[in-house]
Amino acid sequence: MKILIIEDDEKIVSFLKKGLVEECYVVDSATNGDEGLYLASVNEYDLILLDIQLPVKDGIEVCKSLRDSNNQTPIIMLTAKDSIEDKIKGLDIGANDYLAKPFSFAELLARIRVQLRSNNSVLLKLSIDDLELDLLNKTASRANENIVLTSKEFTLLEFLIKNKDRVLSETMINSALSSFEDSNISNIVNVYIYRLRNKIDKKFDKKLIKTIRGIGFKISDK
């Protein structure tokens, strides 16, 4: 699942990114309203975390512009303002929820889960053959046997299944999974494909992850 953070405080962005990546979310970020509005308009996100007090274009303007263009991605507004008037204004122009700073990360995660459950357009489970991913609870199983995955393994597997039967190059995978970008390992995709194979394919006769020599990888039940 992919989340966009629109927040100008770099320390908050860094904190949120680290925590959300550890929870298996793919995260993009913008530090001003114009940049955030552009990213939200050209990419598909499952949820947006939007600060109100932003440079260039404030969060209220961003939220209104998204709703006016019929973008219905769930929006949780983050702000230092905690008055009833500010909450009403944010909700009236289309925000789904409102969280005043400072907030606990656990509460933010709970509110994110509520919004994802409420959004009927968000797929909460993915499957291929007898392999299933629960995107909300971050669990995986094959043939009803639980599989323990790290956050990056889970994120990569989610991306593969969402693109099942499609050949994905290492470049495509790296560009789609921003949580991999800061790795110092040059062959990071190969490393995680190897780890995934050991966990989801090794003990089963039917292998789901395929290597397309010289091109990339795909997941398929064919």
C-alpha positions in Angstrom: 0.0 0.0 0.0 1.2 3.5 -0.9 1.0 6.6 1.3 1.8 10.2 0.4 3.1 12.5 3.1 2.7 16.3 2.4 4.5 18.0 5.3 7.2 20.7 5.4 8.9 19.7 8.6 11.7 17.4 7.5 12.0 15.8 11.0 8.4 14.8 11.0 8.7 13.5 7.4 11.7 11.4 8.3 10.0 10.1 11.5 6.8 9.2 9.6 8.6 7.6 6.7 10.7 5.4 8.9 7.7 4.2 10.8 5.5 3.6 7.8 8.1 1.8 5.9 8.6 -0.5 8.9 4.9 -1.2 8.7 5.2 -2.3 5.0 3.9 0.9 3.4 5.6 2.5 0.4 6.0 6.2 1.0 6.4 9.3 -1.1 6.7 12.8 0.3 6.4 16.4 -0.6 7.4 19.5 1.4 5.1 22.1 -0.1 1.5 22.2 -1.3 2.2 22.5 -5.0 4.5 19.5 -5.1 2.1 17.5 -3.0 -0.8 18.3 -5.2 1.2 17.3 -8.3 2.2 14.0 -6.8 -1.3 13.2 -5.7 -2.6 14.1 -9.1 -0.2 11.9 -11.2 0.1 8.9 -8.9 -2.3 6.6 -7.2 -2.1 6.5 -3.4 -4.1 4.5 -0.9 -4.0 7.4 1.6 -2.6 11.0 2.0 -1.2 12.5 5.2 -1.6 16.3 4.7 -0.4 19.1 6.9 -2.4 22.3 6.9 0.3 24.9 7.3 2.3 24.3 4.1 4.4 26.7 2.0 3.3 27.8 -1.5 -0.2 26.2 -1.2 -1.7 25.3 2.2 -3.3 22.0 3.1 -6.8 23.3 2.9 -6.2 24.4 -0.7 -4.6 21.1 -1.6 -7.5 19.1 -0.1 -10.1 21.3 -1.9 -8.3 21.0 -5.2 -8.1 17.2 -4.9 -11.8 16.9 -4.1 -12.8 19.3 -6.8 -10.9 17.1 -9.3 -12.8 14.1 -8.0 -9.8 12.5 -6.3 -11.3 10.5 -3.4 -8.1 9.2 -1.8 -8.6 9.2 2.0 -7.0 12.2 3.6 -5.9 12.5 7.2 -5.0 16.1 8.0 -2.0 16.7 10.4 -1.7 20.1 12.0 -0.6 22.0 15.1 -4.0 23.7 15.1 -6.5 22.0 17.4 -9.5 24.3 17.5 -13.0 23.0 16.7 -13.2 25.6 13.9 -10.1 24.3 12.2 -11.3 20.7 12.4 -14.7 21.6 10.9 -13.1 23.6 8.1 -10.8 20.6 7.2 -13.6 18.1 7.3 -16.0 20.4 5.4 -13.6 20.6 2.4 -13.2 16.9 2.2 -10.7 15.6 4.7 -11.6 12.2 6.2 -9.9 12.6 9.5 -8.0 15.1 11.6 -5.0 14.6 13.9 -3.5 17.4 15.9 0.2 17.5 16.6 1.9 16.1 18.7 0.3 12.7 18.1 1.4 9.1 18.9 2.5 7.0 16.0 0.3 4.1 17.2 -2.8 6.4 17.1 -1.8 7.5 13.5 -1.5 3.8 12.4 -4.9 3.0 13.9 -6.5 5.9 12.1 -4.8 4.9 8.8 -6.3 1.4 9.2 -9.8 2.8 9.8 -9.6 4.8 6.6 -8.3 1.9 4.6 -11.1 -0.3 5.9 -13.7 2.3 5.1 -12.4 2.9 1.5 -14.1 0.3 -0.7 -11.7 1.0 -3.5 -8.7 -0.3 -1.5 -7.9 -4.0 -1.9 -7.2 -5.4 1.6 -6.2 -8.9 0.5 -4.2 -10.1 -2.5 -3.8 -13.7 -3.6 -2.2 -15.9 -6.3 -2.7 -19.6 -6.3 -2.6 -20.7 -2.6 -0.5 -17.6 -1.6 -2.4 -14.8 0.3 -1.4 -11.4 1.6 -3.5 -9.5 4.1 -2.5 -5.9 3.4 -4.2 -4.5 6.5 -2.8 -6.8 9.1 0.5 -7.3 7.2 0.4 -11.1 7.2 1.2 -13.7 4.6 0.3 -17.4 4.2 0.7 -20.1 1.6 -1.5 -23.2 1.7 -2.9 -21.8 5.0 0.6 -21.9 6.5 1.8 -18.6 8.0 4.9 -17.0 6.4 6.9 -14.5 8.4 8.2 -11.7 6.2 10.2 -8.6 6.9 8.7 -5.2 5.9 10.7 -5.0 2.7 10.0 -8.6 1.8 6.3 -7.9 2.3 6.4 -4.7 0.3 8.1 -6.4 -2.6 5.8 -9.4 -2.6 2.8 -7.0 -2.6 4.2 -5.3 -5.6 4.8 -8.5 -7.4 1.3 -9.8 -6.8 -0.3 -6.6 -7.8 1.5 -7.0 -11.1 1.1 -10.8 -11.4 2.0 -12.3 -14.8 3.8 -9.1 -15.7 7.6 -9.1 -16.2 9.2 -6.4 -14.0 12.8 -5.2 -14.4 15.0 -4.4 -11.4 14.7 -0.7 -12.4 10.9 -0.9 -12.4 10.9 -2.5 -9.0 13.4 0.0 -7.5 11.5 3.0 -8.8 8.2 1.6 -7.5 9.4 0.7 -4.1 10.8 3.9 -2.6 11.7 2.1 0.6 14.5 0.3 -1.3 16.1 3.5 -2.6 18.3 4.3 0.3 19.9 0.8 0.4 23.7 0.6 -0.2 23.4 -2.9 -1.6 23.8 -2.6 -5.4 21.8 -5.8 -6.1 19.1 -5.2 -3.6 16.2 -6.6 -5.7 18.1 -9.9 -6.3 18.8 -10.2 -2.6 15.1 -9.8 -1.7 13.9 -12.0 -4.5 16.2 -14.7 -3.2 14.8 -14.3 0.3 11.2 -14.4 -0.9 11.9 -17.6 -2.8 13.2 -19.3 0.3 10.1 -18.4 2.2 7.3 -18.8 -0.3 8.6 -21.3 -2.9 11.3 -23.5 -1.5 9.1 -26.0 0.3 6.4 -26.1 -2.4 6.4 -28.0 -5.6 4.8 -25.2 -7.5 7.1 -22.2 -7.8 5.5 -18.8 -8.2 8.4 -16.4 -8.6 10.0 -16.7 -12.0 13.3 -15.2 -13.3 13.1 -14.0 -16.9 16.7 -14.1 -17.8 18.2 -10.8 -18.9 14.9 -9.0 -18.2 13.7 -9.3 -14.7 11.1 -11.2 -12.5 7.5 -12.0 -12.4 5.1 -13.9 -10.2 2.7 -16.3 -11.9 0.8 -19.4 -11.2 1.1 -20.6 -14.8 
